[in-house]
Amino acid sequence: MRQLTQQEINRLEAQGCFSQNWADVTVAERFDAQHVKDTRFSGKCELGVFETEFDLPGGLKVHSGIYHATLHNVSVGDNCHLYNIHNYIANYRIGKNTCIENVNAVLVDGVSTFGNGVRVPVMNEGGGREIPIFNELTASLAYVLTLYRHRPKMIANLEKRIDDYSAAQASDMGYIGENVRILNCGSIKNVHIGDCAQIVGTSRLKNGTINSNRFAPVKLGSGVKCTDFIICSGVEINDSTLVDKCFVGQGCVFDKHYSAGESLFFSNCQGMHGEACAIFAGPYTVTHHKSTLLIAGLFSFLNAGSGSNQSNHMYKLGPIHQGVAERGAKTTSDSYLLWPSRIGAFSLVMGRHTHHADTSDLPFSYLIENHSESYLVPGANLRTVGTIRDAQKWPKRDNRKDPDLLDQINFNLLSPYTIQKMWRGREVLHELQTLSGLNTEVYGYKNCKINNSSLVHGIELYTIGIRKFLGNSLISRIEKNADHIHSLDDLHKALVPDTQIGKGEWVDLAGLIAPKSEVSHLLDELEQDTLSLDEVRNRFKQMHANYYSYEWTWAAEKIETELGHPMAQITLDEVRTIIDNWQNAVVELDKMVYNDARKEFDLNSQTGFGVDGDATQQQADFESVRGSFDNNTFVNAVLEHIRIKSALGDKMRALLDAIQ
């Protein structure tokens, strides 16, 4: 940078520019004063070169430069375009190739941490679970901070690390990155803006960080208001959405007047029309409907129906109650839950439930209102086409383009986490039969009722699910080592787990499925204050990367329990039996899904088609829109899955025959 020449100062003043001290304005070597007009300079300012043009929508071209602006302590990078700044820009470093037009004010006032360190009272509006947000917060770390309050020393050490990180971000100078577009906006105060962000028509941004980058730009649209926030890469927020005291994870989309307050949202969440208050929204928490309120709860892989609501206030000690909907839960239209309640994994909630249900040990269930009572149908969601479709669509709908992924997400429908719940669920149902009798019409369980037929069918469904998972795990292990298996001894060696990690209980840390023993070990180290935030994040990555190794350890232990002897003593006949059970389970579940899909093509589903014609026209209209059952892509995929798995079973049996 160099000082302005007197000739340049004269030209700037002739073009309507002013500074009380031109010595405080320094410029790049090739600076050309012709592209700076009607600008007032205050404090220390640095100006780059202005040599390129910007292409605006509609084909208009504008030259880089500064026009009609007031700058105070601002560094402007090369080839920026600043135009019509109604108030002023103060205390900012602006990267090259950035365009700022028609904004009210862009400033940093005092020292700011740009949203880092803001406490969010997640899950409990009354406090007690305040989470300090920061740029590198992950779903797994937030889960620990939120739900492991029974380990105060560990929590204190983590919060100290985060506070130190936040303090390191503190500055009295803001940053606007390279290739940023800020157009037609209101005020932007104490906001750090990363590269390639597009902020168009935004109403107000205050005290936050926009972690945009060239791989995954952030887009903020018209009428958006954000206060005390961290927005991660690839996020889109539009249409007068309100965000207050929130962390918004990678790939999230908020739109259509959504309102989010005091909440954490992690990867690929979507919010439209409705409202969220004090929620922990794990990955893929989705709500698209008006009159839908998510409040004071933990959710992940949730699909909230229209008019879904919860209550955390019973008009006694205030809004202090909380609830949990484990991964994959769904709520139908007009459903209602009175917190505290806990909904099991991959369960469907229909109707209003005011009796504080706890179905966590009975996953894949229907929770249905019947005459103001909560009826549970255990395992029913295992056989529905919707559950399978969800499991298939989540990986395909990953909006994250950033190569540095914050959240570790396991998409597996069946895992040690869900299978252990089926195992426990089967035990629970057997215990109910033992305690109340086999012929009892209705069983009572944790503020729910279970019909006899539902209980019996639930045991069958859980058994099918368990056999499918254990067979999957065993076959995957054999396939992985198939080239080295030539004898029974080779088979025994291949089936011995690589590690002892994985035995016992597993947990779902908001997307990351891992052995509880590994999580506990990590928390022990955090209590000793021996790990940095980067090391904690890497440990979560390692757990995720080692999932299948840990999974086999867990599955092998369960198979040993079933067989009554170690894996090193398994016989070929026992392996064949497991494979047979697996194949039968796969085919049986697929047939259930197939039959469930057929309901989407029955006569009832055709109601409203061919409105002015006869039955033939109704059928033709329906098939022109929806297609036929036999040609449906999903239906054919189910049939192909049956064929592939049957062939795999035959392949495994042939491999075992060759060992003899």
C-alpha positions as CSV (number, residue, x, y, z in Angstrom):
1,M,0.0,0.0,0.0
2,R,1.1,3.6,-0.6
3,Q,0.0,7.1,0.2
4,L,-2.2,9.0,-2.2
5,T,-0.5,11.5,-4.5
6,Q,-1.7,15.1,-4.4
7,Q,-3.0,14.7,-8.0
8,E,-5.1,11.7,-6.8
9,I,-6.4,13.6,-3.8
10,N,-7.4,16.5,-6.1
11,R,-9.3,14.2,-8.4
12,L,-11.0,12.5,-5.5
13,E,-12.2,15.8,-4.1
14,A,-13.3,16.9,-7.5
15,Q,-15.4,13.7,-7.7
16,G,-17.2,14.5,-4.4
17,C,-14.9,12.6,-2.0
18,F,-13.9,13.9,1.4
19,S,-11.5,13.0,4.2
20,Q,-10.4,15.0,7.2
21,N,-6.9,13.4,6.8
22,W,-6.0,12.0,3.4
23,A,-2.8,10.6,5.0
24,D,-5.0,7.9,6.6
25,V,-6.2,6.7,3.2
26,T,-3.7,4.3,1.6
27,V,-4.1,2.6,-1.8
28,A,-2.7,-0.2,-3.9
29,E,0.1,0.6,-6.3
30,R,-2.1,0.5,-9.4
31,F,-4.9,2.4,-7.8
32,D,-7.0,4.6,-10.2
33,A,-9.0,7.4,-8.6
34,Q,-11.5,7.6,-11.4
35,H,-13.6,4.7,-9.8
36,V,-14.1,6.4,-6.4
37,K,-16.8,9.0,-6.3
38,D,-19.0,10.7,-3.7
39,T,-17.3,8.8,-0.8
40,R,-16.4,10.1,2.6
41,F,-13.4,8.5,4.4
42,S,-12.9,8.4,8.2
43,G,-10.2,6.7,10.2
44,K,-7.7,4.3,8.6
45,C,-8.9,3.1,5.1
46,E,-7.1,0.9,2.6
47,L,-8.3,0.7,-1.1
48,G,-7.3,-1.9,-3.6
49,V,-7.4,-1.6,-7.4
50,F,-10.7,-1.3,-9.4
51,E,-10.1,-2.9,-12.8
52,T,-13.0,-5.2,-13.5
53,E,-16.7,-5.1,-14.1
54,F,-19.6,-6.9,-12.4
55,D,-22.4,-8.6,-14.3
56,L,-25.7,-7.9,-12.7
57,P,-29.0,-9.9,-13.3
58,G,-30.6,-8.7,-16.5
59,G,-27.4,-8.1,-18.3
60,L,-26.4,-4.8,-16.6
61,K,-22.6,-4.3,-16.2
62,V,-21.1,-2.0,-13.5
63,H,-17.5,-1.2,-12.9
64,S,-15.8,-2.0,-9.7
65,G,-15.2,1.0,-7.4
66,I,-16.7,2.9,-4.6
67,Y,-19.7,5.2,-5.2
68,H,-21.9,7.1,-2.8
69,A,-20.5,5.7,0.5
70,T,-19.1,6.5,3.8
71,L,-16.2,4.3,5.1
72,H,-14.7,4.3,8.6
73,N,-11.7,2.1,9.3
74,V,-12.4,-0.1,6.2
75,S,-10.0,-2.1,4.1
76,V,-11.4,-2.7,0.6
77,G,-9.9,-5.5,-1.5
78,D,-9.2,-5.5,-5.2
79,N,-12.0,-5.1,-7.6
80,C,-14.8,-4.6,-5.1
81,H,-18.0,-2.7,-6.0
82,L,-19.4,-0.6,-3.2
83,Y,-22.4,1.5,-4.2
84,N,-25.1,3.5,-2.5
85,I,-24.3,2.8,1.2
86,H,-27.2,4.7,2.8
87,N,-25.5,5.1,6.2
88,Y,-21.9,3.8,6.5
89,I,-19.5,0.9,6.6
90,A,-17.3,0.8,9.7
91,N,-14.5,-1.4,11.0
92,Y,-14.5,-4.1,8.3
93,R,-11.9,-5.8,6.1
94,I,-13.6,-6.6,2.7
95,G,-12.1,-9.3,0.5
96,K,-11.6,-9.0,-3.2
97,N,-14.3,-9.2,-5.9
98,T,-17.1,-8.4,-3.4
99,C,-20.1,-6.4,-4.3
100,I,-22.1,-4.3,-1.7
101,E,-25.0,-2.3,-3.0
102,N,-28.0,-0.4,-1.5
103,V,-27.4,-1.3,2.2
104,N,-28.2,0.7,5.2
105,A,-25.2,0.1,7.5
106,V,-22.5,-2.4,7.9
107,L,-20.5,-2.0,11.1
108,V,-18.7,-3.6,14.0
109,D,-19.4,-1.7,17.3
110,G,-16.8,-2.4,19.9
111,V,-15.2,-5.9,20.4
112,S,-17.3,-8.8,19.2
113,T,-17.0,-12.6,19.1
114,F,-19.5,-12.7,16.2
115,G,-21.9,-15.1,17.8
116,N,-19.3,-17.4,19.2
117,G,-20.0,-18.1,22.9
118,V,-23.7,-17.2,22.8
119,R,-25.6,-19.4,25.3
120,V,-28.6,-21.1,23.9
121,P,-31.1,-22.5,26.5
122,V,-31.9,-25.6,24.4
123,M,-34.7,-28.1,25.5
124,N,-35.5,-26.3,28.7
125,E,-36.8,-22.7,28.4
126,G,-36.3,-22.4,32.2
127,G,-32.5,-22.9,31.7
128,G,-30.1,-25.6,33.0
129,R,-29.0,-26.8,29.5
130,E,-27.5,-23.7,28.1
131,I,-25.2,-24.6,25.2
132,P,-22.4,-22.2,24.1
133,I,-22.5,-22.2,20.3
134,F,-19.3,-21.7,18.2
135,N,-18.2,-22.1,14.6
136,E,-17.2,-25.8,14.9
137,L,-20.0,-27.1,17.0
138,T,-21.0,-30.6,16.0
139,A,-24.2,-32.5,16.7
140,S,-22.3,-35.1,18.7
141,L,-20.6,-32.6,20.9
142,A,-23.8,-30.6,21.4
143,Y,-25.6,-33.9,22.4
144,V,-23.0,-34.5,25.1
145,L,-23.2,-30.9,26.3
146,T,-27.0,-31.0,26.4
147,L,-27.7,-34.4,27.9
148,Y,-24.7,-35.3,30.1
149,R,-25.3,-32.7,32.7
150,H,-24.8,-35.4,35.4
151,R,-21.1,-35.0,34.7
152,P,-20.6,-31.4,35.7
153,K,-16.8,-31.4,35.7
154,M,-16.7,-32.7,32.1
155,I,-19.3,-30.0,31.1
156,A,-17.3,-27.3,32.8
157,N,-14.1,-28.3,31.0
158,L,-15.8,-28.4,27.6
159,E,-17.4,-25.0,28.2
160,K,-14.0,-23.6,29.2
161,R,-12.6,-24.8,25.9
162,I,-15.4,-23.3,23.9
163,D,-15.1,-20.0,25.8
164,D,-11.4,-19.9,25.0
165,Y,-12.2,-20.5,21.4
166,S,-14.8,-17.8,21.4
167,A,-12.4,-15.3,23.0
168,A,-9.9,-16.1,20.3
169,Q,-12.5,-14.9,17.7
170,A,-12.9,-11.6,19.4
171,S,-12.1,-8.5,17.4
172,D,-13.1,-4.9,16.9
173,M,-12.7,-5.5,13.1
174,G,-15.2,-7.5,11.1
175,Y,-14.6,-9.5,7.9
176,I,-16.5,-9.8,4.7
177,G,-14.9,-12.5,2.5
178,E,-14.1,-12.7,-1.2
179,N,-16.7,-12.9,-3.9
180,V,-19.5,-11.9,-1.5
181,R,-22.8,-10.3,-2.7
182,I,-24.6,-8.0,-0.3
183,L,-27.5,-6.3,-2.1
184,N,-30.5,-4.3,-1.0
185,C,-30.1,-5.1,2.7
186,G,-30.9,-3.3,6.0
187,S,-28.4,-3.2,8.9
188,I,-25.5,-5.7,9.4
189,K,-23.9,-5.3,12.8
190,N,-21.1,-7.4,14.3
191,V,-21.3,-10.1,11.7
192,H,-18.4,-12.1,10.2
193,I,-19.2,-13.1,6.6
194,G,-17.3,-15.9,4.8
195,D,-16.4,-16.2,1.1
196,C,-19.0,-16.4,-1.6
197,A,-22.0,-15.6,0.6
198,Q,-25.0,-14.2,-1.1
199,I,-27.1,-11.8,1.1
200,V,-29.9,-10.3,-0.9
201,G,-32.8,-8.3,0.6
202,T,-32.0,-9.3,4.2
203,S,-33.6,-7.1,6.8
204,R,-31.2,-7.4,9.8
205,L,-28.2,-9.4,10.8
206,K,-26.7,-8.8,14.3
207,N,-24.0,-10.6,16.2
208,G,-23.2,-13.7,14.2
209,T,-21.0,-15.6,11.9
210,I,-21.8,-16.8,8.3
211,N,-19.4,-19.6,7.6
212,S,-19.8,-19.5,3.8
213,N,-17.1,-20.7,1.5
214,R,-16.6,-21.4,-2.2
215,F,-17.6,-25.0,-1.9
216,A,-20.8,-24.3,-0.1
217,P,-22.0,-20.7,-0.3
218,V,-24.5,-19.4,2.2
219,K,-27.6,-17.7,0.8
220,L,-29.7,-15.3,2.8
221,G,-32.8,-13.8,1.2
222,S,-35.5,-11.2,1.5
223,G,-36.8,-10.1,4.9
224,V,-34.5,-12.5,6.9
225,K,-33.7,-11.4,10.4
226,C,-30.9,-13.2,12.3
227,T,-29.6,-12.3,15.8
228,D,-27.0,-14.0,18.0
229,F,-26.3,-16.8,15.5
230,I,-23.8,-19.2,13.9
231,I,-24.7,-20.2,10.3
232,C,-22.7,-23.0,8.8
233,S,-21.7,-23.6,5.1
234,G,-24.3,-24.4,2.5
235,V,-27.3,-22.9,4.5
236,E,-30.2,-21.2,2.7
237,I,-32.5,-18.9,4.6
238,N,-35.2,-17.0,2.8
239,D,-38.7,-15.3,2.9
240,S,-38.8,-13.3,6.1
241,T,-37.5,-16.2,8.3
242,L,-36.6,-15.2,11.9
243,V,-33.6,-16.7,13.6
244,D,-32.7,-15.8,17.1
245,K,-30.1,-17.4,19.3
246,C,-29.5,-20.3,17.0
247,F,-26.9,-22.6,15.6
248,V,-27.7,-23.5,12.0
249,G,-25.8,-26.6,10.7
250,Q,-24.4,-27.4,7.3
251,G,-26.9,-27.8,4.5
252,C,-30.0,-26.5,6.4
253,V,-32.8,-24.7,4.6
254,F,-35.2,-22.3,6.3
255,D,-37.9,-20.7,4.2
256,K,-41.5,-19.3,4.1
257,H,-41.6,-17.2,7.2
258,Y,-40.2,-19.9,9.5
259,S,-39.5,-18.8,13.1
260,A,-36.6,-20.3,15.0
261,G,-35.7,-19.3,18.5
262,E,-33.1,-20.5,21.1
263,S,-32.5,-23.7,19.2
264,L,-29.8,-25.9,17.7
265,F,-30.2,-27.2,14.1
266,F,-27.7,-29.6,12.7
267,S,-27.0,-31.0,9.2
268,N,-29.8,-30.9,6.6
269,C,-32.6,-29.7,8.8
270,Q,-35.5,-28.0,7.0
271,G,-38.0,-25.5,8.5
272,M,-40.8,-23.8,6.6
273,H,-44.0,-22.0,7.7
274,G,-43.9,-23.2,11.4
275,E,-42.0,-22.5,14.6
276,A,-39.3,-23.9,16.7
277,C,-38.5,-22.9,20.3
278,A,-35.7,-24.3,22.5
279,I,-35.3,-27.5,20.4
280,F,-32.3,-29.7,19.7
281,A,-32.8,-30.5,16.1
282,G,-30.4,-33.3,15.1
283,P,-29.7,-34.0,11.4
284,Y,-32.7,-34.2,9.0
285,T,-35.3,-32.7,11.4
286,V,-37.9,-31.5,8.9
287,T,-41.1,-29.5,9.3
288,H,-42.8,-27.9,6.3
289,H,-46.2,-26.9,7.6
290,K,-48.0,-24.0,9.2
291,S,-49.3,-24.4,12.7
292,T,-46.5,-26.9,13.4
293,L,-44.6,-26.1,16.6
294,L,-41.5,-28.0,17.8
295,I,-40.7,-27.0,21.3
296,A,-38.4,-28.1,24.1
297,G,-37.5,-31.4,22.6
298,L,-34.7,-33.5,21.1
299,F,-35.4,-34.7,17.6
300,S,-33.4,-36.2,14.7
301,F,-34.4,-37.6,11.3
302,L,-37.9,-36.3,12.3
303,N,-40.7,-35.6,9.8
304,A,-43.3,-33.4,11.5
305,G,-46.8,-33.4,10.1
306,S,-49.0,-30.3,9.7
307,G,-50.3,-29.0,13.0
308,S,-47.9,-31.1,15.1
309,N,-47.5,-29.6,18.5
310,Q,-46.0,-30.3,22.0
311,S,-46.5,-28.6,25.4
312,N,-43.8,-28.0,27.9
313,H,-45.8,-25.8,30.2
314,M,-48.3,-27.3,32.7
315,Y,-49.0,-24.0,34.4
316,K,-47.2,-24.9,37.6
317,L,-43.5,-24.1,37.7
318,G,-43.3,-22.7,34.2
319,P,-42.1,-24.1,30.8
320,I,-39.7,-26.5,32.3
321,H,-40.6,-29.9,30.8
322,Q,-38.8,-31.5,27.9
323,G,-39.3,-34.5,25.5
324,V,-37.4,-36.8,23.3
325,A,-38.3,-38.2,19.9
326,E,-35.5,-40.6,19.0
327,R,-34.2,-40.9,15.5
328,G,-36.6,-41.5,12.7
329,A,-39.8,-40.6,14.6
330,K,-42.7,-39.1,12.6
331,T,-45.7,-37.1,13.7
332,T,-48.9,-37.1,11.7
333,S,-51.1,-34.1,11.0
334,D,-52.7,-32.6,14.2
335,S,-50.7,-34.8,16.5
336,Y,-50.0,-33.6,20.0
337,L,-47.5,-34.7,22.8
338,L,-47.6,-33.5,26.3
339,W,-44.0,-33.3,27.6
340,P,-42.4,-35.0,29.4
341,S,-42.6,-38.0,27.0
342,R,-40.1,-40.1,25.1
343,I,-40.9,-41.6,21.7
344,G,-38.9,-44.7,20.5
345,A,-36.8,-44.7,17.4
346,F,-38.6,-44.8,14.0
347,S,-42.0,-44.6,15.6
348,L,-45.1,-42.9,14.2
349,V,-47.2,-40.7,16.5
350,M,-50.9,-40.2,15.6
351,G,-53.5,-38.2,17.6
352,R,-53.2,-36.5,20.9
353,H,-51.2,-38.0,23.8
354,T,-51.4,-36.5,27.3
355,H,-50.2,-39.3,29.5
356,H,-46.4,-38.9,29.2
357,A,-45.7,-42.0,27.2
358,D,-42.3,-43.6,27.2
359,T,-41.9,-46.0,24.2
360,S,-38.1,-45.8,24.0
361,D,-37.7,-49.6,24.5
362,L,-40.3,-50.4,21.8
363,P,-38.9,-48.9,18.5
364,F,-40.6,-48.9,15.1
365,S,-44.0,-48.6,16.8
366,Y,-47.3,-46.8,16.1
367,L,-48.5,-44.6,19.0
368,I,-52.2,-44.1,18.3
369,E,-54.9,-42.2,20.2
370,N,-58.0,-44.1,20.8
371,H,-60.7,-42.5,23.0
372,S,-58.2,-40.3,24.7
373,E,-55.9,-43.3,25.5
374,S,-52.5,-43.9,24.0
375,Y,-52.4,-47.3,22.3
376,L,-49.0,-48.7,21.2
377,V,-48.5,-51.1,18.3
378,P,-45.0,-52.5,18.7
379,G,-42.8,-53.0,15.7
380,A,-45.5,-52.0,13.2
381,N,-43.3,-49.5,11.4
382,L,-40.8,-52.1,10.5
383,R,-43.1,-53.4,7.7
384,T,-44.2,-50.1,6.2
385,V,-43.1,-48.7,2.9
386,G,-42.6,-45.2,4.4
387,T,-39.9,-46.4,6.8
388,I,-37.9,-48.0,4.0
389,R,-38.3,-45.0,1.7
390,D,-37.1,-42.7,4.5
391,A,-34.0,-44.8,5.0
392,Q,-33.2,-44.6,1.3
393,K,-33.9,-40.9,0.8
394,W,-31.8,-39.5,3.6
395,P,-28.4,-40.1,2.1
396,K,-29.6,-38.8,-1.3
397,R,-30.8,-35.6,0.3
398,D,-27.5,-34.7,1.9
399,N,-27.1,-31.0,1.0
400,R,-23.6,-30.7,2.4
401,K,-21.1,-29.7,-0.3
402,D,-18.4,-28.6,2.1
403,P,-15.4,-31.0,2.1
404,D,-15.1,-30.4,5.8
405,L,-18.2,-32.1,7.3
406,L,-18.9,-31.2,10.9
407,D,-21.5,-33.9,11.7
408,Q,-20.8,-37.6,11.6
409,I,-24.0,-39.2,10.3
410,N,-24.9,-42.9,10.3
411,F,-27.8,-43.6,8.0
412,N,-28.3,-47.3,8.9
413,L,-31.9,-48.2,9.7
414,L,-30.8,-51.4,11.5
415,S,-27.8,-50.9,13.8
416,P,-26.7,-52.1,17.2
417,Y,-28.5,-49.0,18.5
418,T,-31.9,-50.0,17.1
419,I,-31.4,-53.8,17.4
420,Q,-30.6,-53.5,21.1
421,K,-33.9,-51.7,21.5
422,M,-35.7,-54.5,19.6
423,W,-34.0,-57.0,21.8
424,R,-35.1,-55.2,24.9
425,G,-38.5,-54.6,23.4
426,R,-39.0,-58.3,22.8
427,E,-38.0,-59.0,26.5
428,V,-40.5,-56.3,27.6
429,L,-43.3,-57.9,25.6
430,H,-42.5,-61.3,27.0
431,E,-42.5,-59.9,30.5
432,L,-45.9,-58.4,30.0
433,Q,-47.2,-61.7,28.9
434,T,-45.7,-63.4,32.0
435,L,-47.0,-60.8,34.4
436,S,-50.5,-60.3,33.0
437,G,-51.1,-63.6,31.3
438,L,-51.2,-64.8,27.7
439,N,-54.9,-64.2,27.3
440,T,-55.0,-60.7,28.6
441,E,-56.9,-58.5,26.1
442,V,-55.1,-55.2,26.8
443,Y,-51.7,-54.8,28.5
444,G,-50.6,-51.6,30.3
445,Y,-47.1,-50.3,29.7
446,K,-45.6,-46.9,30.7
447,N,-48.8,-44.9,30.3
448,C,-49.7,-46.8,27.1
449,K,-52.0,-49.7,26.3
450,I,-51.1,-52.6,24.0
451,N,-53.7,-55.0,22.5
452,N,-52.9,-58.7,22.8
453,S,-52.7,-59.2,19.0
454,S,-50.4,-56.2,18.7
455,L,-48.1,-57.6,21.4
456,V,-47.9,-61.0,19.8
457,H,-47.2,-59.5,16.4
458,G,-44.6,-57.1,17.9
459,I,-42.6,-60.1,19.2
460,E,-42.7,-61.6,15.8
461,L,-41.6,-58.4,14.1
462,Y,-38.7,-57.8,16.5
463,T,-37.5,-61.3,16.0
464,I,-37.5,-60.8,12.2
465,G,-35.6,-57.5,12.6
466,I,-33.0,-59.1,14.9
467,R,-32.5,-62.1,12.6
468,K,-32.1,-59.8,9.6
469,F,-29.5,-57.6,11.3
470,L,-27.4,-60.5,12.7
471,G,-27.5,-62.3,9.4
472,N,-26.5,-59.1,7.5
473,S,-23.6,-58.6,9.9
474,L,-22.4,-62.2,9.6
475,I,-22.6,-62.3,5.8
476,S,-20.8,-59.0,5.5
477,R,-18.0,-60.4,7.7
478,I,-17.8,-63.6,5.6
479,E,-17.9,-61.6,2.3
480,K,-15.1,-59.3,3.5
481,N,-12.8,-62.3,4.1
482,A,-14.1,-64.7,1.5
483,D,-10.8,-64.9,-0.4
484,H,-9.1,-66.2,2.7
485,I,-11.7,-68.8,3.9
486,H,-10.8,-72.3,2.7
487,S,-11.4,-74.3,5.9
488,L,-13.5,-74.2,9.1
489,D,-10.4,-72.9,10.9
490,D,-10.2,-70.0,8.4
491,L,-13.8,-69.3,9.0
492,H,-13.3,-69.2,12.7
493,K,-10.4,-66.8,12.3
494,A,-12.4,-64.5,10.0
495,L,-15.3,-64.4,12.4
496,V,-13.3,-63.5,15.5
497,P,-13.8,-59.7,16.0
498,D,-10.9,-57.3,15.3
499,T,-11.5,-55.4,18.6
500,Q,-13.3,-55.8,21.9
501,I,-14.8,-52.3,21.4
502,G,-18.4,-52.5,20.6
503,K,-19.7,-54.8,23.3
504,G,-22.6,-53.7,25.5
505,E,-24.9,-50.7,25.0
506,W,-24.8,-48.4,22.1
507,V,-26.0,-44.8,21.9
508,D,-27.1,-42.4,19.1
509,L,-25.3,-39.0,19.6
510,A,-27.6,-37.1,17.2
511,G,-26.6,-39.0,14.1
512,L,-23.4,-40.7,15.3
513,I,-24.1,-44.3,16.4
514,A,-21.3,-45.5,18.7
515,P,-20.6,-47.9,21.6
516,K,-21.4,-46.3,24.9
517,S,-18.1,-47.6,26.3
518,E,-16.2,-45.4,23.7
519,V,-18.3,-42.4,24.5
520,S,-17.8,-42.9,28.3
521,H,-14.0,-43.2,27.7
522,L,-14.0,-39.9,25.8
523,L,-16.0,-38.2,28.6
524,D,-13.5,-39.6,31.2
525,E,-10.7,-37.9,29.3
526,L,-12.7,-34.7,29.1
527,E,-13.1,-34.7,32.8
528,Q,-9.3,-34.9,33.1
529,D,-9.2,-31.9,30.7
530,T,-6.6,-33.6,28.4
531,L,-8.3,-33.1,25.0
532,S,-8.6,-30.1,22.8
533,L,-11.8,-29.3,20.8
534,D,-10.1,-30.6,17.6
535,E,-9.1,-33.8,19.4
536,V,-12.7,-34.3,20.6
537,R,-14.0,-33.8,17.0
538,N,-11.4,-36.3,15.7
539,R,-12.5,-38.9,18.3
540,F,-16.0,-38.6,17.0
541,K,-14.7,-39.1,13.5
542,Q,-12.8,-42.2,14.5
543,M,-15.9,-43.7,16.2
544,H,-17.8,-43.1,12.9
545,A,-15.0,-44.5,10.7
546,N,-14.7,-47.7,12.9
547,Y,-18.5,-48.3,13.0
548,Y,-18.5,-51.5,11.0
549,S,-15.7,-53.0,13.0
550,Y,-17.5,-52.1,16.3
551,E,-20.8,-53.4,14.8
552,W,-19.4,-56.8,14.2
553,T,-18.0,-57.0,17.8
554,W,-21.5,-56.3,19.0
555,A,-23.2,-58.7,16.6
556,A,-20.7,-61.5,17.3
557,E,-21.4,-61.2,21.0
558,K,-25.2,-61.5,20.4
559,I,-24.7,-64.5,18.2
560,E,-22.5,-66.1,20.8
561,T,-25.3,-65.5,23.4
562,E,-27.8,-67.1,21.1
563,L,-25.5,-70.1,20.3
564,G,-24.2,-70.5,23.9
565,H,-20.5,-70.7,22.9
566,P,-17.7,-68.5,21.5
567,M,-17.6,-67.6,17.8
568,A,-14.4,-69.6,17.5
569,Q,-16.4,-72.7,18.0
570,I,-19.2,-72.0,15.6
571,T,-20.2,-74.9,13.3
572,L,-21.0,-74.8,9.6
573,D,-24.6,-75.9,10.4
574,E,-25.0,-73.0,12.8
575,V,-23.8,-70.6,10.2
576,R,-26.2,-72.1,7.7
577,T,-29.1,-71.7,10.2
578,I,-28.2,-68.0,10.7
579,I,-28.1,-67.5,6.9
580,D,-31.4,-69.3,6.4
581,N,-33.1,-67.2,9.2
582,W,-31.6,-64.1,7.7
583,Q,-32.9,-64.9,4.2
584,N,-36.4,-65.7,5.5
585,A,-36.4,-62.5,7.5
586,V,-35.4,-60.4,4.6
587,V,-37.9,-61.9,2.2
588,E,-40.7,-61.7,4.8
589,L,-40.1,-58.1,5.6
590,D,-39.8,-57.2,1.9
591,K,-43.1,-58.9,1.3
592,M,-44.7,-56.9,4.1
593,V,-43.3,-53.7,2.5
594,Y,-44.5,-54.9,-0.9
595,N,-48.0,-55.4,0.3
596,D,-48.0,-52.1,2.1
597,A,-47.0,-50.4,-1.1
598,R,-49.8,-52.1,-2.9
599,K,-52.3,-50.1,-0.7
600,E,-51.1,-46.9,-2.6
601,F,-52.7,-48.4,-5.8
602,D,-56.0,-49.7,-4.5
603,L,-59.4,-48.4,-5.4
604,N,-59.5,-46.0,-2.4
605,S,-56.3,-44.4,-3.6
606,Q,-57.9,-43.7,-7.0
607,T,-60.7,-41.6,-5.5
608,G,-60.6,-38.2,-7.1
609,F,-59.1,-39.4,-10.4
610,G,-61.1,-39.3,-13.7
611,V,-63.6,-37.0,-12.1
612,D,-65.8,-36.7,-15.2
613,G,-65.5,-40.2,-16.5
614,D,-66.3,-43.8,-15.8
615,A,-64.2,-46.4,-14.0
616,T,-62.0,-47.0,-17.1
617,Q,-61.2,-43.4,-17.3
618,Q,-60.5,-43.2,-13.6
619,Q,-58.0,-46.0,-13.9
620,A,-56.4,-44.4,-16.9
621,D,-56.1,-41.0,-15.2
622,F,-54.7,-42.6,-12.1
623,E,-52.0,-44.5,-14.0
624,S,-51.1,-41.5,-16.2
625,V,-50.3,-39.6,-12.9
626,R,-49.1,-42.3,-10.6
627,G,-48.2,-45.1,-12.9
628,S,-49.1,-48.8,-12.3
629,F,-48.2,-50.9,-9.3
630,D,-46.2,-53.3,-11.5
631,N,-44.2,-50.5,-13.1
632,N,-43.5,-48.5,-9.9
633,T,-39.8,-47.9,-9.3
634,F,-39.9,-48.6,-5.6
635,V,-42.0,-51.7,-6.0
636,N,-39.6,-53.1,-8.6
637,A,-36.7,-52.2,-6.3
638,V,-38.3,-54.3,-3.5
639,L,-38.6,-57.3,-5.8
640,E,-35.1,-56.8,-7.0
641,H,-33.9,-56.7,-3.4
642,I,-35.6,-60.0,-2.7
643,R,-33.8,-61.5,-5.8
644,I,-30.4,-60.1,-4.8
645,K,-30.6,-61.2,-1.2
646,S,-31.8,-64.7,-2.2
647,A,-28.9,-65.0,-4.6
648,L,-26.6,-63.8,-1.8
649,G,-27.9,-66.5,0.5
650,D,-27.3,-69.1,-2.2
651,K,-23.7,-67.8,-2.6
652,M,-23.0,-68.0,1.1
653,R,-24.3,-71.6,1.3
654,A,-22.2,-72.5,-1.7
655,L,-19.1,-71.0,0.0
656,L,-19.9,-73.1,3.2
657,D,-20.3,-76.2,1.1
658,A,-16.9,-75.7,-0.4
659,I,-15.3,-75.7,3.0
660,Q,-16.3,-79.2,3.8
